């Protein structure tokens, strides 16, 4: 528990955990997911709680709107958590060159070809 853990919420809403350097797709058994990322825990009053959680997964590139699936999976197993991702990544696929981008500072411009990126999540589309 000294470092963040890889997680996915599988298509049934089950939270799956793996060591940090594990691939999210492997953690999910190659299946579809409702969310994915990394989380870290701390002990509080003899119980584990989520300290930080992100949607950082370049395997699935989940949208920030996937948070409710994470919260519900944690609620089902009684783990206290923040009210949202503590670190959000915004993933977009360029419609021109098809490269995957991480949007920083609301700059929706492809770092590979300079074209505008869509405002809506589209990272799940094939490259």
N, C-alpha and C positions, 0 to 999 in steps of 0.2 A: 504494500500500500504506500510505498515511499514515492512512487511515480504514478502519473496518470495511467488509466486502463482503457484499452480499446473496448468500445461497446457498439452493439447494434440492437435495435428493437425489431424483431423479425415480423413477418407478415401476420402472425397470430397475436402480436402485441407482447411477446415474451422478451425480456431483457437478457441479452447474452453478453458475457464479459470474456475478455482474453487479455494476455499480456500486451503492453503498449505497442510493441514492435510487430504485433500480429496484423495481418491484412484484414480489413473489415469484411471483404468478400468471403474469406476463409471463415471468419468468425460467424458469418451468417450461413455457412454451409452452401454458399453459392446462390442462395435464394434472394428474393425481393425483400426489402426492408421498409419499415415506416420511418426510421431515422437511424443515424449512425454518427459516431464521433469519438471523443475521448472524455473521460471523467476522472476526477480524483476525489478521494474520500478522506474524512477525518473522523476520529472518534470523539464523541460528545456524550457525556453522561453515560458511558458504557455502551453506546450504540453507534453504529456507523451512519454518517450522513454524507451527502454529496456536497463537496466543497466548491468544486468548479466543474463545469460541463460545457463542451463545445460541440459543434456539428462538423468538426474537422475530420473529413473522410474524403480523400480523393478517389476512393473506390466507388462511392455512391454519390458524393457531392450533394448531400441533402439540403433542402431549402430550410431557412430559419423557421418557416411555418410548420416544420416537423416536430417542434417542441412539445405539443400536447401528447404525442405518442410516447415521448420519453417520460413526461410527468406521470402519465397513466401507468406505465410499466413500473416506475419506481413506487407509486402509490400502492400498486397491487402487492408489492413485497414489503411494504411498510418502511421504506427508506425516505427520510426527510430530504428535501432538495430545494434549490433556489426556485424562483418564480419563472425562470426562463434560462436560456443559454447564457452563461457568464462570458463567453467569447463566441461571437457569431461570425461565420464566414459566409460571404455572398458569392455563390458559384453561378457562372453563366457560360454558355457555349456560344461562340461567335457564329452567327448565321452565314458569314462569308467564308472564313477559312476553316470553320468547324473546330477550332482549338478551344480547350477548356480554360477559363479565366477565373481568377479570384478577384472580385471587385474590391478595391480599396478606396476609402474616402469618397464614396458615391461617384467615382469616376467610371462610368459605364462605357469604357472604350477598350477595345481589344488590344492587349499588349503585343500581339503578334502581327496584326495587319492594320491597326488603327481605325477599324470600322466601329460604329456604335454597337453596343451590346443591348439586348432586350432588357427591359425593366422586370419582366416576369421570369420566373425560374424556368429554365429549359435545359439544365445540365444533364437530365436523364435521357435526352435525345442522343442517338448514336453519333459518334464522331465520324 
